[in-house]
Structures are given as C-alpha cells and as structure tokens.
Amino acid sequence: MNAKEKNMHVAIVTTEIVPYSKVGGLADVMGALPDELETLGCGVTIFTPLYASIDRGSFGIRRLSEPSKLTAVVGTKKMPFSLYTAKKPGTSIDVYFIESKHFYGRKGIYTVPETGEGFEDEAERTVFFNRAVIESIKALDLHPDVIHCNDFHSGLIPAYMSMDEGGDPHFQGTGTVFSVHNLAYQGIFDPSFLETAGLERDFFTPGGPFEYWGKVNVMKIALLFSGIISTVSKTYAKEITTTDEYGYGLEGVLRSRKKDLVGILNGIDPDAWDPAADELIPANFTPADQEGKETCRAGLHKAFGLKPSAKAPVIGMVSRLVDQKGFDILAEAIPDLMKLDVRFAILGTGQQKYHELYEELQERYKGKFGVRLEYNNELAHLIEAGSDYFLMPSRYEPCGLNQMYSLRYGTIPIVRATGGLKDTIKNLDKAGGKGNGFTFKEYSAKGLTRAVTKAVEYFGDSKRLRRVRERIMQEDHSWKRSAEEYRKLYKRAKGRVGMRLTTR
C-alpha cells in the first residue's frame, strides 16, 4: 500500500448504523465496515441522521452548529439543520449526525411504528438528507476522494455530484460509489418529486434518467449517476441483471452498467458475535468445548415454550416476517414439518398477516412451535447460540448475515441457494468433512421441506454433528477480506461519476 492509497478519504452516507440506529442488515454493515477500513489505513467519515431514538448522552454526541447556520434546499424551502458529532466507539472515526426536529424528531426511522406504513413526507425527508449531507461536507471543509452512498435514501447524492456540484472546486476529484443492499426498496415518487429534489423536469422523458413508468425512481437515478455500483454478494450482482424477479424492473438499467457493477460479500463483526465471549447468552462455548451450547439450548426451549427433547433439533429464525424472507412457503410447509421430530423458535416482526398466522401456528403446535413477535437482541443471540439449525428460506437474499452469525455459533444453516446465501453456504457431505449447511434451489414448500428433512436426519449422528460444529465455527467471515475489496473499489472510483447531464 503506497502513501497515496493510505491517505484515501471516504465519506460514508447511511440512514442507519450500529450502535446508533438499526432496522435491518444495513445498520450492521455500516457499523462494521468503517472500522476495518480504518485498520487498512483509509480515512473514514460517516454521515447519518440524528433520530429521536438515539441517546445522545450515552454516545457522547455533541452539537457542532446552530440550526440557523446550515440549511438544505427542499423544493422552494430552505430547511435548517444542526450538525452533531461523536467518535465511533472503539475508533477514531468521526460520525456526523444531521439533526432536524422537523424530519427526525419523531418515532421510527423509515415507517410509522404504530402502522408500519411509510412516512407521508418520505419524499421531502429523502431530499433533505441528501442535500444536508452535501452541505455538511462543504461546511466541514472535507474533501473526500469518494462518497459512498447506500440504498435509495442517499441515492440522490450521485446525481447532485454529477450535476449541481459537478463544477464545484470543492468536489474536484471526488467520485461516487452506490451500494445496493436491497433492490426491492427503490424510492418511487410522483413526478412532482423532481421539483422537490431540484432536478430538471426536462429530463423526465420516457426512458430518461428521471422517468420510471410515469414516476420518479430514486434507485434508478442512483444507478445511472454513480461512478461505481456495488452490491453485497457476487451471486446477487449476477441475479439483479437477469430477470424482473431479482431486478425489480431495473435489470435493464443494471445491465447497462454491468462493467461498473461489483459484488462484494458482506462480512460480520467477529467480536460482536463470539460464543466464547458473548455476554448475552446463558453460557459461553468454543469449537473445542461445546458444552455451553447445550445450556443455551435449554434456555432457548424455556424462552419459547418448547418441549425439551435431546433427539429433536431446534430450528431457529431471526427475521423480518415478510414475503421476501420465505414466510409464505414456510407456512405452507409447516403441517409436513410438524410431522417430524423438530422444534421451531422464531423471532421477529413484519407483515400483520404473518403475525396472525404464526401466532395461530404457535397455538396449534404448542411445545413444538414457538414465536416471539418482537425485536429483542438478547433473544436473537440466544437463538443463534441455542439452535441446532438456522433457517433462511428467502425468496431472494442480497447477502444475509444471520447464516454467518450461525456458523460462528456452530448452528448449521438451512438456506435457499440465492444471493449471498448461495455464496456462503455449501451442502454438507455425508461424512461431515466438507460443506457447512443444507441448501435448496426451488422456491417452494416442497423444496424447503426436503432440506429440513435432510437436516433432521443428519442430526441423528451426534459425533458427526460435533465435528461439523467444530469445523464451521472456525470459518472466517470477518470484514477483513471484504474491506480490502472495498478499498480497491474506492481507488477505482476516485474522481469518477456516472451519467452527466447539462442543466440549464
């Protein structure tokens, strides 16, 4: 690594980040990647909203500016905001929080907690955040080599960098990277969004960069205007350029940027998910000494009201209860699965139809099927530690993290072979010397049932199971290798933007 590479400065923009805010896997990724980048010698700065739920005192978050000093243009309004800052715990990384009582002084991050519906002012919130980040970079006199944006919530920044800010000397040499963590969430708004965002209505033409079936699609804008596009696994990078099933209507746009599309598998934080030191589980254990896993298993039975059995494997799930995660085919498969000697422990929240359905299944199969409809980090760790298998029957899965957490805890994954699940999980052989889980290709209840049945049969050989656990617990799925790939990606992206348009 030469000095020039070592001093590369990356500004990471994200709407959620551990330990401050979390809805899904994006928060975990953004919480771990910067730390490893810093270890590699990159300069890292992070921008994120200051939500009402963030405890400013416990994180040492302090105010840098008065609201009247900074404004972001949203439509015809100049919206004031403040900048707050703190050091990311355990690092020297500066995290800058954008504070706005108007947009962030409420409960929830993306949706109204009581209804699960998106905020009515999502369009304005999106524009505000993107504009505020750019204004903050200027106010702080930062000159990043690359601005790394994540999902549609920061997807306007690449367009602004290519158009409005393209001639600003402040951003001379600044490139953009846009990461797709989940293509299903695209930020689709009415054409009036262009006025709100300050983008040229002249370019709202069929097939143009700002038009998507008569509406405006922020994800499409980001894909076209970013210098480099990344996504979170190599298989998902291929899948999203193929059919509408994976590309969600943007497969053509992605194919047009195929040369600039890179798949980099996410990693996990091995310190946060370490069975030997995890303070959230009843007993610790290691690959060589797995006795503590049995203690965790007993605790899991109790927490989910399951009938204890040494012969019946426990299958855990920690997930959003939504169609994407395979809860439709699981519900269809449950009658057949309940004929097996098996236990289920499911944790999560999601669509109301699944809340009702899975509570009914719990009543119907008491002692064999347990559900906790909540977000509970301690229970999530207990499931990873105490389960024998971890089920992820996803319709699609850009990367997935829980299968890698599971491996750390000697909990064998059962997954559908898609996206990052396909990249990380390979079928176990009969002897248990190769592979690390069970996979199925067909998205169906039958495919899921066959995979679970194989896993249940595999459970009968305790010596083999112990050997498999010892081996998979030592697999390295840390961020080290992935962060190095990102460092190379930033080097390639430096000074690079995507589509350029001439504005009036």
ZIPE-V118840 format. One record per residue. N is the residue number from 0. PHI is phi as a letter, one per 20 degrees, with the letter a starting at -180 (none if undefined). OMEGA is omega in radians with two decimals (none if undefined). Layout:
BEGIN
N & PHI & OMEGA
N & PHI & OMEGA
END
This chain:
BEGIN
0 & none & 3.12
1 & e & -3.05
2 & f & -3.10
3 & f & 3.12
4 & f & -3.08
5 & f & -3.09
6 & e & 3.14
7 & g & -3.11
8 & d & -3.13
9 & d & 3.02
10 & e & -3.12
11 & e & -3.10
12 & d & -3.09
13 & b & 3.13
14 & e & 3.02
15 & b & -3.09
16 & a & 3.03
17 & f & 0.25
18 & d & -3.00
19 & e & -3.07
20 & b & -3.12
21 & b & 2.94
22 & d & -3.11
23 & b & -3.07
24 & f & 3.11
25 & g & -3.12
26 & f & 3.12
27 & f & 3.14
28 & f & -3.10
29 & f & 3.10
30 & f & -3.05
31 & d & -3.06
32 & g & -3.10
33 & g & -3.13
34 & f & -3.12
35 & f & 3.08
36 & f & 3.11
37 & f & 3.10
38 & f & 3.13
39 & f & 3.09
40 & o & 3.12
41 & f & 2.94
42 & e & -3.05
43 & c & 3.01
44 & c & -3.07
45 & c & 3.06
46 & c & -3.11
47 & b & 3.11
48 & f & 3.04
49 & e & -3.11
50 & f & 3.13
51 & f & -3.09
52 & f & -3.09
53 & f & -3.14
54 & e & -3.06
55 & f & -3.09
56 & f & -3.06
57 & f & 3.14
58 & d & 3.12
59 & m & -3.12
60 & e & -3.09
61 & c & -3.09
62 & e & 3.10
63 & d & -3.02
64 & b & 3.03
65 & e & -3.14
66 & g & -3.08
67 & f & -3.07
68 & f & -3.05
69 & c & 3.11
70 & c & 3.05
71 & c & -3.09
72 & e & 3.09
73 & c & -3.04
74 & m & 3.13
75 & e & -3.07
76 & d & 2.98
77 & d & -3.06
78 & e & -3.12
79 & f & 3.04
80 & b & 3.08
81 & d & 3.03
82 & d & 3.02
83 & c & -3.13
84 & b & 3.05
85 & a & 3.01
86 & e & 3.08
87 & f & -3.05
88 & g & 3.09
89 & n & -3.11
90 & c & 3.00
91 & d & -3.09
92 & f & 3.07
93 & e & 3.02
94 & d & 3.11
95 & d & -3.10
96 & d & 3.09
97 & e & -3.05
98 & d & 3.06
99 & b & 3.12
100 & f & -3.11
101 & f & -3.06
102 & d & -3.03
103 & d & 3.13
104 & e & -3.09
105 & b & 3.07
106 & f & 3.09
107 & n & 3.12
108 & d & 3.12
109 & d & -3.02
110 & c & 3.05
111 & f & -3.04
112 & g & -3.07
113 & f & -3.05
114 & d & -3.06
115 & m & 3.14
116 & e & 3.13
117 & f & 3.11
118 & f & -3.12
119 & f & -3.12
120 & d & -3.11
121 & g & 3.13
122 & f & -3.13
123 & f & 3.11
124 & f & -3.13
125 & f & 3.14
126 & f & -3.12
127 & g & -3.09
128 & f & -3.13
129 & f & 3.11
130 & f & -3.09
131 & f & 3.11
132 & f & 3.14
133 & f & 3.12
134 & f & 3.13
135 & f & 3.11
136 & g & 3.11
137 & f & -3.09
138 & f & -3.14
139 & e & -3.11
140 & l & 3.07
141 & e & 3.13
142 & c & -3.09
143 & f & 3.03
144 & f & -3.11
145 & b & 2.94
146 & d & -3.08
147 & d & -3.11
148 & e & -3.04
149 & c & -3.14
150 & l & -2.90
151 & f & -3.08
152 & f & 3.03
153 & c & -3.03
154 & f & 3.11
155 & e & -3.10
156 & g & 3.10
157 & g & 3.12
158 & f & 3.11
159 & f & -3.14
160 & f & 3.13
161 & e & -3.04
162 & d & -3.03
163 & g & -3.04
164 & e & -3.05
165 & g & -3.13
166 & e & -3.11
167 & f & 3.13
168 & g & -3.13
169 & g & -3.08
170 & d & 3.11
171 & f & -3.14
172 & n & 3.13
173 & e & 3.09
174 & d & -3.13
175 & c & 2.99
176 & c & 3.09
177 & c & -3.14
178 & d & 3.06
179 & e & 3.09
180 & e & 3.09
181 & b & -3.04
182 & f & -3.09
183 & f & -3.13
184 & d & -2.90
185 & d & -3.10
186 & m & -3.10
187 & d & -3.05
188 & c & 3.07
189 & f & -3.13
190 & g & 3.12
191 & f & 3.10
192 & g & -3.12
193 & f & 3.10
194 & f & 3.11
195 & f & -3.10
196 & e & -3.12
197 & m & 3.13
198 & d & -3.02
199 & f & 3.09
200 & f & -3.14
201 & f & -3.10
202 & e & 3.08
203 & e & -3.13
204 & c & -3.14
205 & g & -3.13
206 & n & -3.14
207 & f & -3.05
208 & f & -3.07
209 & d & -3.08
210 & d & 3.10
211 & b & -3.13
212 & l & 3.09
213 & n & 3.12
214 & c & 3.09
215 & d & -3.09
216 & d & -3.08
217 & f & 3.11
218 & f & 3.11
219 & f & 3.12
220 & g & -3.12
221 & f & -3.12
222 & f & -3.11
223 & e & -3.01
224 & e & -3.13
225 & f & 3.09
226 & f & 3.11
227 & c & 3.09
228 & d & 3.03
229 & c & 2.97
230 & c & -2.76
231 & e & 2.94
232 & a & -3.10
233 & f & 3.14
234 & f & 3.12
235 & f & 3.10
236 & f & 3.09
237 & f & -3.06
238 & f & -3.03
239 & f & 3.07
240 & e & -3.02
241 & e & -3.01
242 & c & 3.12
243 & f & 3.13
244 & g & -3.13
245 & d & -3.07
246 & e & 3.11
247 & l & 3.08
248 & n & -3.13
249 & d & -3.10
250 & f & 3.10
251 & f & 3.09
252 & f & -3.13
253 & f & 3.08
254 & f & 3.14
255 & f & 3.13
256 & d & -3.01
257 & g & -3.13
258 & f & -3.10
259 & d & -3.12
260 & d & -3.09
261 & c & 3.06
262 & d & 3.10
263 & c & -3.09
264 & f & 3.05
265 & f & 3.00
266 & d & 3.08
267 & c & 3.08
268 & e & -3.07
269 & f & 3.10
270 & e & 3.13
271 & f & -3.13
272 & c & -3.07
273 & c & -3.08
274 & f & -3.14
275 & f & -3.07
276 & c & -3.08
277 & f & -3.12
278 & e & -3.10
279 & e & -3.10
280 & d & -3.05
281 & f & -3.12
282 & b & 3.12
283 & e & 3.12
284 & b & -3.10
285 & c & 3.08
286 & g & -3.10
287 & f & -3.12
288 & c & -3.02
289 & e & -3.06
290 & g & -3.12
291 & f & 3.14
292 & f & 3.11
293 & f & 3.08
294 & f & 3.10
295 & f & 3.13
296 & f & 3.11
297 & f & 3.10
298 & f & 3.12
299 & f & 3.08
300 & g & -3.10
301 & f & -3.08
302 & f & -3.09
303 & d & 3.08
304 & m & -3.11
305 & e & 3.10
306 & f & -3.09
307 & f & 3.08
308 & a & 3.13
309 & f & -3.07
310 & e & -3.08
311 & e & 3.13
312 & f & 3.07
313 & e & 3.11
314 & d & -3.10
315 & d & 3.03
316 & b & 2.97
317 & c & -2.93
318 & a & 2.87
319 & f & -3.14
320 & e & -3.10
321 & c & -3.10
322 & g & -3.08
323 & g & -3.02
324 & e & 3.03
325 & n & -3.10
326 & f & 3.05
327 & f & -3.13
328 & f & 3.08
329 & f & 3.13
330 & g & 3.13
331 & f & -3.07
332 & e & -3.00
333 & g & 3.14
334 & g & 3.11
335 & f & -3.13
336 & f & -3.14
337 & f & 3.04
338 & f & 3.10
339 & e & 3.06
340 & e & -2.99
341 & b & 3.07
342 & c & 3.10
343 & c & 3.04
344 & c & -3.03
345 & d & -3.13
346 & c & 3.06
347 & q & 3.06
348 & c & 3.14
349 & r & -3.09
350 & f & -3.07
351 & g & -3.12
352 & f & 3.12
353 & e & 3.03
354 & g & -3.10
355 & f & -3.10
356 & f & -3.06
357 & f & 2.99
358 & f & 3.07
359 & f & 3.13
360 & f & 3.11
361 & f & 3.11
362 & f & -3.08
363 & f & -3.06
364 & d & -3.12
365 & g & 3.13
366 & n & 3.13
367 & d & -3.01
368 & c & -3.11
369 & d & -3.11
370 & c & 2.99
371 & c & -3.09
372 & e & -3.10
373 & a & 2.94
374 & e & -3.07
375 & b & -3.06
376 & f & 3.14
377 & f & 3.10
378 & f & 3.11
379 & f & 3.11
380 & f & 3.13
381 & f & 3.12
382 & f & 3.13
383 & f & -3.07
384 & f & -3.00
385 & e & -3.14
386 & f & 3.02
387 & e & 3.11
388 & c & 3.08
389 & c & -3.02
390 & e & 3.07
391 & c & -3.08
392 & e & -2.93
393 & f & 3.00
394 & f & 2.96
395 & b & -3.11
396 & b & -3.09
397 & g & 3.07
398 & c & -3.03
399 & n & 3.10
400 & d & -3.04
401 & f & 3.10
402 & f & 3.11
403 & f & 3.01
404 & g & -3.09
405 & g & 3.14
406 & g & 3.13
407 & f & -3.07
408 & d & 3.13
409 & m & 3.12
410 & d & -2.96
411 & f & -3.13
412 & f & 2.94
413 & d & -2.98
414 & c & 2.92
415 & e & -3.06
416 & f & 3.12
417 & b & 3.07
418 & l & -3.11
419 & f & 3.08
420 & f & 3.10
421 & f & -3.11
422 & f & -3.03
423 & d & -3.04
424 & d & 3.10
425 & c & -3.07
426 & f & 3.06
427 & f & 3.03
428 & e & -3.04
429 & f & -3.10
430 & e & -3.13
431 & n & -3.13
432 & e & 3.14
433 & c & 3.14
434 & n & -3.09
435 & b & 3.13
436 & a & 3.11
437 & c & -3.11
438 & c & 2.99
439 & b & -3.03
440 & e & -3.04
441 & f & 3.10
442 & e & -3.10
443 & b & 3.08
444 & f & 3.14
445 & f & 3.13
446 & f & 3.13
447 & f & -3.11
448 & f & 3.13
449 & f & -3.12
450 & f & 3.13
451 & f & 3.13
452 & f & 3.10
453 & f & -3.13
454 & f & 3.14
455 & f & 3.11
456 & f & -3.13
457 & f & -3.07
458 & f & -3.07
459 & f & -3.12
460 & e & -3.02
461 & f & 3.13
462 & f & 3.11
463 & f & -3.12
464 & f & 3.14
465 & f & 3.12
466 & f & 3.13
467 & f & 3.14
468 & g & -3.12
469 & g & -3.11
470 & f & -3.05
471 & f & 3.12
472 & f & -3.10
473 & e & 3.07
474 & f & -3.12
475 & d & 3.07
476 & c & 3.14
477 & f & -3.11
478 & f & -2.98
479 & g & -3.10
480 & f & -3.12
481 & f & 3.13
482 & f & 3.08
483 & f & 3.09
484 & f & 3.09
485 & f & 3.12
486 & g & 3.10
487 & f & 3.13
488 & f & 3.12
489 & f & 3.11
490 & f & 3.12
491 & f & -3.06
492 & e & -3.06
493 & g & 3.13
494 & m & -3.01
495 & d & 3.00
496 & c & -3.10
497 & e & -3.10
498 & g & 3.06
499 & d & 3.09
500 & c & 3.10
501 & e & 3.13
502 & e & -3.12
503 & f & none
END
